[in-house]
């Protein structure tokens, strides 16, 4: 949203968000590994709180869907992308609000 407010296209904002996702995900995953490193009772093939089986299943899926999502973002009209993003933000906001109110 911030990038589009400063003159960037919605496609550039989506691409930048995807790239920054990696910068956020890697330290986050390392934090979960360290936080659960000495915990007992974790599933087999886990590094701390990170499941290696889950990682191995999600990684190829993410690579395929990221390429498909980028291609779709470039084919869809700007207005549709903006409305879809607004709807997504609304749903996320409502989930946060409902989680704080206990519903």
Biopython code that builds the backbone (N, CA, C, O; Angstrom):
import numpy as np
from Bio.PDB.StructureBuilder import StructureBuilder

atoms = [
    (1, "UNK", "N", (0.827, -1.179, 0.000)),
    (1, "UNK", "CA", (0.000, 0.000, 0.000)),
    (1, "UNK", "C", (0.879, 1.254, 0.000)),
    (1, "UNK", "O", (0.596, 2.216, -0.714)),
    (2, "UNK", "N", (1.924, 1.238, 0.787)),
    (2, "UNK", "CA", (2.813, 2.393, 0.882)),
    (2, "UNK", "C", (3.480, 2.685, -0.466)),
    (2, "UNK", "O", (3.616, 3.843, -0.863)),
    (3, "UNK", "N", (3.889, 1.634, -1.153)),
    (3, "UNK", "CA", (4.539, 1.851, -2.449)),
    (3, "UNK", "C", (3.575, 2.433, -3.467)),
    (3, "UNK", "O", (3.951, 3.323, -4.229)),
    (4, "UNK", "N", (2.344, 1.953, -3.497)),
    (4, "UNK", "CA", (1.382, 2.492, -4.463)),
    (4, "UNK", "C", (1.018, 3.925, -4.127)),
    (4, "UNK", "O", (0.700, 4.709, -5.021)),
    (5, "UNK", "N", (1.059, 4.276, -2.855)),
    (5, "UNK", "CA", (0.799, 5.668, -2.468)),
    (5, "UNK", "C", (1.920, 6.595, -2.935)),
    (5, "UNK", "O", (1.727, 7.805, -3.044)),
    (6, "UNK", "N", (3.098, 6.016, -3.209)),
    (6, "UNK", "CA", (4.240, 6.809, -3.666)),
    (6, "UNK", "C", (4.550, 6.591, -5.145)),
    (6, "UNK", "O", (5.695, 6.734, -5.575)),
    (7, "UNK", "N", (3.528, 6.247, -5.911)),
    (7, "UNK", "CA", (3.672, 6.242, -7.358)),
    (7, "UNK", "C", (4.136, 4.947, -7.996)),
    (7, "UNK", "O", (4.305, 4.911, -9.215)),
    (8, "UNK", "N", (4.346, 3.899, -7.248)),
    (8, "UNK", "CA", (4.739, 2.619, -7.845)),
    (8, "UNK", "C", (3.498, 1.872, -8.287)),
    (8, "UNK", "O", (2.416, 2.043, -7.725)),
    (9, "UNK", "N", (3.671, 1.039, -9.304)),
    (9, "UNK", "CA", (2.532, 0.248, -9.776)),
    (9, "UNK", "C", (2.237, -0.867, -8.777)),
    (9, "UNK", "O", (3.089, -1.235, -7.968)),
    (10, "UNK", "N", (1.022, -1.393, -8.846)),
    (10, "UNK", "CA", (0.646, -2.493, -7.959)),
    (10, "UNK", "C", (1.530, -3.715, -8.228)),
    (10, "UNK", "O", (1.842, -4.467, -7.305)),
    (11, "UNK", "N", (1.936, -3.917, -9.490)),
    (11, "UNK", "CA", (2.807, -5.043, -9.828)),
    (11, "UNK", "C", (4.178, -4.896, -9.166)),
    (11, "UNK", "O", (4.743, -5.875, -8.678)),
    (12, "UNK", "N", (4.714, -3.663, -9.153)),
    (12, "UNK", "CA", (5.999, -3.436, -8.480)),
    (12, "UNK", "C", (5.871, -3.655, -6.979)),
    (12, "UNK", "O", (6.780, -4.194, -6.347)),
    (13, "UNK", "N", (4.760, -3.244, -6.415)),
    (13, "UNK", "CA", (4.544, -3.434, -4.982)),
    (13, "UNK", "C", (4.464, -4.923, -4.639)),
    (13, "UNK", "O", (5.020, -5.359, -3.631)),
    (14, "UNK", "N", (3.780, -5.697, -5.468)),
    (14, "UNK", "CA", (3.670, -7.142, -5.238)),
    (14, "UNK", "C", (5.039, -7.804, -5.344)),
    (14, "UNK", "O", (5.389, -8.643, -4.514)),
    (15, "UNK", "N", (5.808, -7.433, -6.356)),
    (15, "UNK", "CA", (7.142, -8.020, -6.545)),
    (15, "UNK", "C", (8.054, -7.684, -5.373)),
    (15, "UNK", "O", (8.783, -8.549, -4.887)),
    (16, "UNK", "N", (8.022, -6.449, -4.920)),
    (16, "UNK", "CA", (8.858, -6.040, -3.792)),
    (16, "UNK", "C", (8.447, -6.769, -2.523)),
    (16, "UNK", "O", (9.299, -7.200, -1.745)),
    (17, "UNK", "N", (7.152, -6.905, -2.314)),
    (17, "UNK", "CA", (6.656, -7.624, -1.154)),
    (17, "UNK", "C", (7.131, -9.075, -1.158)),
    (17, "UNK", "O", (7.503, -9.612, -0.115)),
    (18, "UNK", "N", (7.117, -9.700, -2.316)),
    (18, "UNK", "CA", (7.595, -11.083, -2.423)),
    (18, "UNK", "C", (9.074, -11.183, -2.070)),
    (18, "UNK", "O", (9.491, -12.097, -1.359)),
    (19, "UNK", "N", (9.855, -10.248, -2.568)),
    (19, "UNK", "CA", (11.287, -10.253, -2.262)),
    (19, "UNK", "C", (11.575, -10.014, -0.791)),
    (19, "UNK", "O", (12.464, -10.648, -0.222)),
    (20, "UNK", "N", (10.847, -9.124, -0.182)),
    (20, "UNK", "CA", (11.046, -8.830, 1.241)),
    (20, "UNK", "C", (10.577, -9.999, 2.099)),
    (20, "UNK", "O", (11.059, -10.188, 3.216)),
    (21, "UNK", "N", (9.632, -10.786, 1.576)),
    (21, "UNK", "CA", (9.159, -11.959, 2.308)),
    (21, "UNK", "C", (10.296, -12.902, 2.664)),
    (21, "UNK", "O", (10.299, -13.478, 3.752)),
    (22, "UNK", "N", (11.256, -13.067, 1.771)),
    (22, "UNK", "CA", (12.422, -13.928, 2.035)),
    (22, "UNK", "C", (13.261, -13.341, 3.175)),
    (22, "UNK", "O", (13.725, -14.065, 4.055)),
    (23, "UNK", "N", (13.445, -12.027, 3.143)),
    (23, "UNK", "CA", (14.255, -11.359, 4.163)),
    (23, "UNK", "C", (13.622, -11.522, 5.541)),
    (23, "UNK", "O", (14.334, -11.576, 6.544)),
    (24, "UNK", "N", (12.315, -11.598, 5.603)),
    (24, "UNK", "CA", (11.611, -11.770, 6.870)),
    (24, "UNK", "C", (11.556, -13.253, 7.269)),
    (24, "UNK", "O", (11.700, -13.583, 8.447)),
    (25, "UNK", "N", (11.349, -14.138, 6.298)),
    (25, "UNK", "CA", (11.142, -15.554, 6.582)),
    (25, "UNK", "C", (12.394, -16.253, 7.120)),
    (25, "UNK", "O", (12.294, -17.060, 8.044)),
    (26, "UNK", "N", (13.551, -15.961, 6.565)),
    (26, "UNK", "CA", (14.763, -16.669, 6.977)),
    (26, "UNK", "C", (15.111, -16.386, 8.443)),
    (26, "UNK", "O", (15.310, -17.341, 9.195)),
    (27, "UNK", "N", (15.196, -15.126, 8.889)),
    (27, "UNK", "CA", (15.464, -14.911, 10.315)),
    (27, "UNK", "C", (14.338, -15.452, 11.210)),
    (27, "UNK", "O", (14.596, -15.927, 12.316)),
    (28, "UNK", "N", (13.093, -15.379, 10.729)),
    (28, "UNK", "CA", (11.981, -15.916, 11.506)),
    (28, "UNK", "C", (12.122, -17.414, 11.703)),
    (28, "UNK", "O", (11.931, -17.915, 12.811)),
    (29, "UNK", "N", (12.454, -18.132, 10.641)),
    (29, "UNK", "CA", (12.640, -19.584, 10.736)),
    (29, "UNK", "C", (13.811, -19.920, 11.651)),
    (29, "UNK", "O", (13.725, -20.849, 12.454)),
    (30, "UNK", "N", (14.898, -19.175, 11.536)),
    (30, "UNK", "CA", (16.045, -19.407, 12.423)),
    (30, "UNK", "C", (15.669, -19.170, 13.886)),
    (30, "UNK", "O", (16.137, -19.878, 14.777)),
    (31, "UNK", "N", (14.824, -18.173, 14.123)),
    (31, "UNK", "CA", (14.355, -17.917, 15.481)),
    (31, "UNK", "C", (13.544, -19.079, 16.025)),
    (31, "UNK", "O", (13.682, -19.432, 17.196)),
    (32, "UNK", "N", (12.696, -19.683, 15.193)),
    (32, "UNK", "CA", (11.918, -20.849, 15.622)),
    (32, "UNK", "C", (12.818, -22.059, 15.861)),
    (32, "UNK", "O", (12.559, -22.857, 16.762)),
    (33, "UNK", "N", (13.871, -22.200, 15.060)),
    (33, "UNK", "CA", (14.822, -23.290, 15.286)),
    (33, "UNK", "C", (15.486, -23.105, 16.651)),
    (33, "UNK", "O", (15.539, -24.037, 17.453)),
    (34, "UNK", "N", (15.989, -21.901, 16.908)),
    (34, "UNK", "CA", (16.670, -21.651, 18.181)),
    (34, "UNK", "C", (15.732, -21.734, 19.377)),
    (34, "UNK", "O", (16.111, -22.266, 20.420)),
    (35, "UNK", "N", (14.516, -21.218, 19.241)),
    (35, "UNK", "CA", (13.566, -21.220, 20.357)),
    (35, "UNK", "C", (13.165, -22.632, 20.763)),
    (35, "UNK", "O", (12.869, -22.870, 21.934)),
    (36, "UNK", "N", (13.148, -23.556, 19.841)),
    (36, "UNK", "CA", (12.732, -24.909, 20.173)),
    (36, "UNK", "C", (13.851, -25.917, 20.187)),
    (36, "UNK", "O", (13.599, -27.121, 20.235)),
    (37, "UNK", "N", (15.102, -25.442, 20.146)),
    (37, "UNK", "CA", (16.243, -26.342, 19.995)),
    (37, "UNK", "C", (16.309, -27.421, 21.075)),
    (37, "UNK", "O", (16.564, -28.580, 20.750)),
    (38, "UNK", "N", (16.093, -27.089, 22.320)),
    (38, "UNK", "CA", (16.223, -28.072, 23.401)),
    (38, "UNK", "C", (14.877, -28.554, 23.930)),
    (38, "UNK", "O", (14.814, -29.145, 25.009)),
    (39, "UNK", "N", (13.814, -28.313, 23.196)),
    (39, "UNK", "CA", (12.487, -28.755, 23.626)),
    (39, "UNK", "C", (12.330, -30.246, 23.355)),
    (39, "UNK", "O", (12.842, -30.772, 22.367)),
    (40, "UNK", "N", (11.618, -30.907, 24.244)),
    (40, "UNK", "CA", (11.353, -32.336, 24.061)),
    (40, "UNK", "C", (9.943, -32.527, 23.529)),
    (40, "UNK", "O", (9.104, -31.631, 23.615)),
    (41, "UNK", "N", (9.697, -33.709, 22.979)),
    (41, "UNK", "CA", (8.367, -34.054, 22.503)),
    (41, "UNK", "C", (8.004, -33.479, 21.148)),
    (41, "UNK", "O", (6.831, -33.478, 20.774)),
    (42, "UNK", "N", (8.987, -32.990, 20.406)),
    (42, "UNK", "CA", (8.712, -32.445, 19.068)),
    (42, "UNK", "C", (8.597, -33.585, 18.060)),
    (42, "UNK", "O", (9.138, -34.668, 18.288)),
    (43, "UNK", "N", (7.909, -33.357, 16.964)),
    (43, "UNK", "CA", (7.784, -34.413, 15.943)),
    (43, "UNK", "C", (9.147, -34.820, 15.393)),
    (43, "UNK", "O", (10.110, -34.058, 15.476)),
    (44, "UNK", "N", (9.220, -36.026, 14.831)),
    (44, "UNK", "CA", (10.490, -36.445, 14.220)),
    (44, "UNK", "C", (10.879, -35.513, 13.069)),
    (44, "UNK", "O", (10.026, -34.873, 12.454)),
    (45, "UNK", "N", (12.140, -35.454, 12.803)),
    (45, "UNK", "CA", (12.706, -34.629, 11.722)),
    (45, "UNK", "C", (12.373, -33.152, 11.901)),
    (45, "UNK", "O", (11.983, -32.464, 10.958)),
    (46, "UNK", "N", (12.536, -32.692, 13.120)),
    (46, "UNK", "CA", (12.324, -31.273, 13.415)),
    (46, "UNK", "C", (13.636, -30.651, 13.848)),
    (46, "UNK", "O", (14.438, -31.276, 14.542)),
    (47, "UNK", "N", (13.842, -29.413, 13.429)),
    (47, "UNK", "CA", (14.930, -28.592, 13.962)),
    (47, "UNK", "C", (14.262, -27.549, 14.830)),
    (47, "UNK", "O", (13.695, -26.589, 14.309)),
    (48, "UNK", "N", (14.313, -27.711, 16.124)),
    (48, "UNK", "CA", (13.556, -26.823, 16.996)),
    (48, "UNK", "C", (12.083, -26.933, 16.658)),
    (48, "UNK", "O", (11.539, -28.033, 16.569)),
    (49, "UNK", "N", (11.437, -25.787, 16.469)),
    (49, "UNK", "CA", (10.014, -25.786, 16.123)),
    (49, "UNK", "C", (9.761, -25.822, 14.616)),
    (49, "UNK", "O", (8.630, -25.615, 14.177)),
    (50, "UNK", "N", (10.798, -26.082, 13.820)),
    (50, "UNK", "CA", (10.663, -26.123, 12.363)),
    (50, "UNK", "C", (10.654, -27.577, 11.899)),
    (50, "UNK", "O", (11.589, -28.331, 12.169)),
    (51, "UNK", "N", (9.596, -27.955, 11.205)),
    (51, "UNK", "CA", (9.472, -29.308, 10.665)),
    (51, "UNK", "C", (10.187, -29.381, 9.320)),
    (51, "UNK", "O", (9.851, -28.648, 8.389)),
    (52, "UNK", "N", (11.167, -30.263, 9.226)),
    (52, "UNK", "CA", (11.881, -30.426, 7.957)),
    (52, "UNK", "C", (10.975, -31.047, 6.900)),
    (52, "UNK", "O", (11.111, -30.742, 5.715)),
    (53, "UNK", "N", (10.053, -31.914, 7.314)),
    (53, "UNK", "CA", (9.110, -32.500, 6.367)),
    (53, "UNK", "C", (8.218, -31.397, 5.791)),
    (53, "UNK", "O", (7.999, -31.342, 4.581)),
    (54, "UNK", "N", (7.710, -30.530, 6.650)),
    (54, "UNK", "CA", (6.896, -29.412, 6.181)),
    (54, "UNK", "C", (7.676, -28.506, 5.252)),
    (54, "UNK", "O", (7.161, -28.069, 4.223)),
    (55, "UNK", "N", (8.916, -28.225, 5.612)),
    (55, "UNK", "CA", (9.769, -27.386, 4.764)),
    (55, "UNK", "C", (9.954, -28.013, 3.382)),
    (55, "UNK", "O", (9.819, -27.337, 2.363)),
    (56, "UNK", "N", (10.263, -29.308, 3.358)),
    (56, "UNK", "CA", (10.502, -29.984, 2.081)),
    (56, "UNK", "C", (9.241, -30.080, 1.224)),
    (56, "UNK", "O", (9.330, -30.126, -0.003)),
    (57, "UNK", "N", (8.077, -30.110, 1.855)),
    (57, "UNK", "CA", (6.832, -30.142, 1.098)),
    (57, "UNK", "C", (6.415, -28.749, 0.622)),
    (57, "UNK", "O", (5.877, -28.602, -0.476)),
    (58, "UNK", "N", (6.660, -27.738, 1.436)),
    (58, "UNK", "CA", (6.225, -26.381, 1.087)),
    (58, "UNK", "C", (7.158, -25.663, 0.117)),
    (58, "UNK", "O", (6.706, -24.847, -0.687)),
    (59, "UNK", "N", (8.439, -25.955, 0.186)),
    (59, "UNK", "CA", (9.398, -25.233, -0.649)),
    (59, "UNK", "C", (9.095, -25.360, -2.144)),
    (59, "UNK", "O", (8.978, -24.332, -2.812)),
    (60, "UNK", "N", (8.961, -26.567, -2.703)),
    (60, "UNK", "CA", (8.680, -26.639, -4.141)),
    (60, "UNK", "C", (7.307, -26.063, -4.495)),
    (60, "UNK", "O", (7.128, -25.472, -5.560)),
    (61, "UNK", "N", (6.352, -26.240, -3.599)),
    (61, "UNK", "CA", (5.020, -25.685, -3.841)),
    (61, "UNK", "C", (5.092, -24.165, -3.908)),
    (61, "UNK", "O", (4.463, -23.550, -4.768)),
    (62, "UNK", "N", (5.847, -23.566, -3.011)),
    (62, "UNK", "CA", (5.994, -22.105, -2.992)),
    (62, "UNK", "C", (6.683, -21.593, -4.247)),
    (62, "UNK", "O", (6.298, -20.557, -4.789)),
    (63, "UNK", "N", (7.693, -22.310, -4.710)),
    (63, "UNK", "CA", (8.395, -21.879, -5.920)),
    (63, "UNK", "C", (7.468, -21.880, -7.133)),
    (63, "UNK", "O", (7.503, -20.958, -7.949)),
    (64, "UNK", "N", (6.642, -22.915, -7.249)),
    (64, "UNK", "CA", (5.712, -23.002, -8.381)),
    (64, "UNK", "C", (4.646, -21.920, -8.277)),
    (64, "UNK", "O", (4.369, -21.222, -9.252)),
    (65, "UNK", "N", (4.044, -21.779, -7.094)),
    (65, "UNK", "CA", (2.953, -20.816, -6.963)),
    (65, "UNK", "C", (3.455, -19.376, -7.023)),
    (65, "UNK", "O", (2.710, -18.488, -7.436)),
    (66, "UNK", "N", (4.700, -19.126, -6.621)),
    (66, "UNK", "CA", (5.241, -17.770, -6.726)),
    (66, "UNK", "C", (5.356, -17.348, -8.188)),
    (66, "UNK", "O", (5.005, -16.224, -8.545)),
    (67, "UNK", "N", (5.840, -18.239, -9.014)),
    (67, "UNK", "CA", (5.953, -17.932, -10.444)),
    (67, "UNK", "C", (4.571, -17.737, -11.059)),
    (67, "UNK", "O", (4.357, -16.817, -11.848)),
    (68, "UNK", "N", (3.642, -18.607, -10.692)),
    (68, "UNK", "CA", (2.280, -18.485, -11.219)),
    (68, "UNK", "C", (1.626, -17.192, -10.741)),
    (68, "UNK", "O", (0.929, -16.527, -11.508)),
    (69, "UNK", "N", (1.844, -16.838, -9.492)),
    (69, "UNK", "CA", (1.274, -15.605, -8.939)),
    (69, "UNK", "C", (1.842, -14.369, -9.609)),
    (69, "UNK", "O", (1.110, -13.422, -9.896)),
    (70, "UNK", "N", (3.147, -14.373, -9.859)),
    (70, "UNK", "CA", (3.772, -13.227, -10.532)),
    (70, "UNK", "C", (3.224, -13.082, -11.957)),
    (70, "UNK", "O", (2.933, -11.973, -12.406)),
    (71, "UNK", "N", (3.088, -14.191, -12.648)),
    (71, "UNK", "CA", (2.548, -14.137, -14.015)),
    (71, "UNK", "C", (1.106, -13.635, -13.996)),
    (71, "UNK", "O", (0.715, -12.828, -14.839)),
    (72, "UNK", "N", (0.322, -14.111, -13.039)),
    (72, "UNK", "CA", (-1.067, -13.677, -12.922)),
    (72, "UNK", "C", (-1.154, -12.187, -12.590)),
    (72, "UNK", "O", (-1.995, -11.475, -13.137)),
    (73, "UNK", "N", (-0.293, -11.722, -11.703)),
    (73, "UNK", "CA", (-0.301, -10.305, -11.322)),
    (73, "UNK", "C", (-0.025, -9.398, -12.513)),
    (73, "UNK", "O", (-0.548, -8.286, -12.581)),
    (74, "UNK", "N", (0.783, -9.861, -13.442)),
    (74, "UNK", "CA", (1.088, -9.054, -14.621)),
    (74, "UNK", "C", (-0.009, -9.120, -15.682)),
    (74, "UNK", "O", (-0.093, -8.244, -16.544)),
    (75, "UNK", "N", (-0.847, -10.153, -15.622)),
    (75, "UNK", "CA", (-1.932, -10.280, -16.600)),
    (75, "UNK", "C", (-3.226, -9.612, -16.144)),
    (75, "UNK", "O", (-4.021, -9.169, -16.973)),
    (76, "UNK", "N", (-3.442, -9.537, -14.835)),
    (76, "UNK", "CA", (-4.707, -8.985, -14.331)),
    (76, "UNK", "C", (-4.728, -7.463, -14.432)),
    (76, "UNK", "O", (-3.681, -6.821, -14.339)),
    (77, "UNK", "N", (-5.896, -6.891, -14.619)),
    (77, "UNK", "CA", (-6.011, -5.432, -14.637)),
    (77, "UNK", "C", (-5.663, -4.830, -13.270)),
    (77, "UNK", "O", (-5.890, -5.439, -12.224)),
    (78, "UNK", "N", (-5.117, -3.640, -13.312)),
    (78, "UNK", "CA", (-4.690, -2.946, -12.099)),
    (78, "UNK", "C", (-5.834, -2.823, -11.090)),
    (78, "UNK", "O", (-5.631, -3.060, -9.899)),
    (79, "UNK", "N", (-7.005, -2.465, -11.543)),
    (79, "UNK", "CA", (-8.152, -2.271, -10.653)),
    (79, "UNK", "C", (-8.509, -3.559, -9.923)),
    (79, "UNK", "O", (-8.797, -3.537, -8.726)),
    (80, "UNK", "N", (-8.493, -4.671, -10.632)),
    (80, "UNK", "CA", (-8.816, -5.957, -10.005)),
    (80, "UNK", "C", (-7.786, -6.322, -8.947)),
    (80, "UNK", "O", (-8.147, -6.793, -7.868)),
    (81, "UNK", "N", (-6.516, -6.113, -9.242)),
    (81, "UNK", "CA", (-5.464, -6.387, -8.254)),
    (81, "UNK", "C", (-5.636, -5.524, -7.009)),
    (81, "UNK", "O", (-5.509, -6.012, -5.886)),
    (82, "UNK", "N", (-5.921, -4.253, -7.211)),
    (82, "UNK", "CA", (-6.102, -3.347, -6.073)),
    (82, "UNK", "C", (-7.293, -3.757, -5.218)),
    (82, "UNK", "O", (-7.224, -3.718, -3.989)),
    (83, "UNK", "N", (-8.379, -4.148, -5.862)),
    (83, "UNK", "CA", (-9.563, -4.576, -5.110)),
    (83, "UNK", "C", (-9.321, -5.889, -4.383)),
    (83, "UNK", "O", (-9.773, -6.062, -3.251)),
    (84, "UNK", "N", (-8.621, -6.807, -5.015)),
    (84, "UNK", "CA", (-8.302, -8.082, -4.369)),
    (84, "UNK", "C", (-7.406, -7.846, -3.157)),
    (84, "UNK", "O", (-7.602, -8.462, -2.109)),
    (85, "UNK", "N", (-6.431, -6.961, -3.294)),
    (85, "UNK", "CA", (-5.543, -6.649, -2.175)),
    (85, "UNK", "C", (-6.312, -5.968, -1.055)),
    (85, "UNK", "O", (-6.079, -6.260, 0.118)),
    (86, "UNK", "N", (-7.215, -5.073, -1.393)),
    (86, "UNK", "CA", (-8.042, -4.405, -0.378)),
    (86, "UNK", "C", (-8.909, -5.418, 0.360)),
    (86, "UNK", "O", (-9.057, -5.338, 1.579)),
    (87, "UNK", "N", (-9.475, -6.359, -0.367)),
    (87, "UNK", "CA", (-10.297, -7.398, 0.263)),
    (87, "UNK", "C", (-9.456, -8.260, 1.201)),
    (87, "UNK", "O", (-9.896, -8.614, 2.294)),
    (88, "UNK", "N", (-8.253, -8.591, 0.766)),
    (88, "UNK", "CA", (-7.343, -9.367, 1.611)),
    (88, "UNK", "C", (-7.016, -8.609, 2.901)),
    (88, "UNK", "O", (-7.060, -9.185, 3.989)),
    (89, "UNK", "N", (-6.694, -7.332, 2.781)),
    (89, "UNK", "CA", (-6.388, -6.532, 3.969)),
    (89, "UNK", "C", (-7.590, -6.439, 4.904)),
    (89, "UNK", "O", (-7.428, -6.451, 6.124)),
    (90, "UNK", "N", (-8.776, -6.347, 4.348)),
    (90, "UNK", "CA", (-9.989, -6.301, 5.155)),
    (90, "UNK", "C", (-10.176, -7.596, 5.938)),
    (90, "UNK", "O", (-10.480, -7.562, 7.130)),
    (91, "UNK", "N", (-9.997, -8.722, 5.283)),
    (91, "UNK", "CA", (-10.140, -10.019, 5.957)),
    (91, "UNK", "C", (-9.107, -10.165, 7.075)),
    (91, "UNK", "O", (-9.444, -10.593, 8.179)),
    (92, "UNK", "N", (-7.859, -9.815, 6.795)),
    (92, "UNK", "CA", (-6.810, -9.911, 7.813)),
    (92, "UNK", "C", (-7.123, -8.990, 8.995)),
    (92, "UNK", "O", (-6.965, -9.382, 10.151)),
    (93, "UNK", "N", (-7.564, -7.776, 8.704)),
    (93, "UNK", "CA", (-7.912, -6.826, 9.762)),
    (93, "UNK", "C", (-9.055, -7.356, 10.620)),
    (93, "UNK", "O", (-9.015, -7.256, 11.846)),
    (94, "UNK", "N", (-10.063, -7.916, 9.978)),
    (94, "UNK", "CA", (-11.192, -8.465, 10.729)),
    (94, "UNK", "C", (-10.759, -9.635, 11.607)),
    (94, "UNK", "O", (-11.240, -9.775, 12.731)),
    (95, "UNK", "N", (-9.867, -10.466, 11.110)),
    (95, "UNK", "CA", (-9.368, -11.580, 11.932)),
    (95, "UNK", "C", (-8.631, -11.066, 13.161)),
    (95, "UNK", "O", (-8.796, -11.615, 14.250)),
    (96, "UNK", "N", (-7.830, -10.033, 13.007)),
    (96, "UNK", "CA", (-7.130, -9.455, 14.160)),
    (96, "UNK", "C", (-8.125, -8.877, 15.156)),
    (96, "UNK", "O", (-8.015, -9.109, 16.360)),
    (97, "UNK", "N", (-9.072, -8.141, 14.662)),
    (97, "UNK", "CA", (-10.072, -7.526, 15.541)),
    (97, "UNK", "C", (-10.838, -8.597, 16.309)),
    (97, "UNK", "O", (-11.026, -8.489, 17.521)),
    (98, "UNK", "N", (-11.276, -9.630, 15.597)),
    (98, "UNK", "CA", (-12.030, -10.700, 16.250)),
    (98, "UNK", "C", (-11.171, -11.482, 17.247)),
    (98, "UNK", "O", (-11.680, -11.940, 18.270)),
    (99, "UNK", "N", (-9.891, -11.638, 16.965)),
    (99, "UNK", "CA", (-9.022, -12.361, 17.911)),
    (99, "UNK", "C", (-8.815, -11.565, 19.187)),
    (99, "UNK", "O", (-8.656, -12.155, 20.255)),
    (100, "UNK", "N", (-8.813, -10.253, 19.107)),
    (100, "UNK", "CA", (-8.644, -9.429, 20.309)),
    (100, "UNK", "C", (-9.927, -9.317, 21.122)),
    (100, "UNK", "O", (-9.875, -9.098, 22.332)),
    (101, "UNK", "N", (-11.075, -9.466, 20.474)),
    (101, "UNK", "CA", (-12.329, -9.360, 21.194)),
    (101, "UNK", "C", (-12.805, -10.706, 21.724)),
    (101, "UNK", "O", (-13.835, -10.778, 22.395)),
    (102, "UNK", "N", (-12.060, -11.783, 21.429)),
    (102, "UNK", "CA", (-12.403, -13.085, 21.957)),
    (102, "UNK", "C", (-13.427, -13.854, 21.156)),
    (102, "UNK", "O", (-14.003, -14.808, 21.679)),
    (103, "UNK", "N", (-13.680, -13.492, 19.924)),
    (103, "UNK", "CA", (-14.661, -14.231, 19.098)),
    (103, "UNK", "C", (-13.964, -15.248, 18.227)),
    (103, "UNK", "O", (-14.618, -15.962, 17.467)),
]
sb = StructureBuilder()
sb.init_structure("model")
sb.init_model(0)
sb.init_chain("A")
sb.init_seg("    ")
for serial, (resi, resn, name, xyz) in enumerate(atoms, 1):
    if name == "N":
        sb.init_residue(resn, " ", resi, " ")
    sb.init_atom(name, np.array(xyz, "f"), 0.0, 1.0, " ", f" {name:<3s}", serial, name[0])
structure = sb.get_structure()
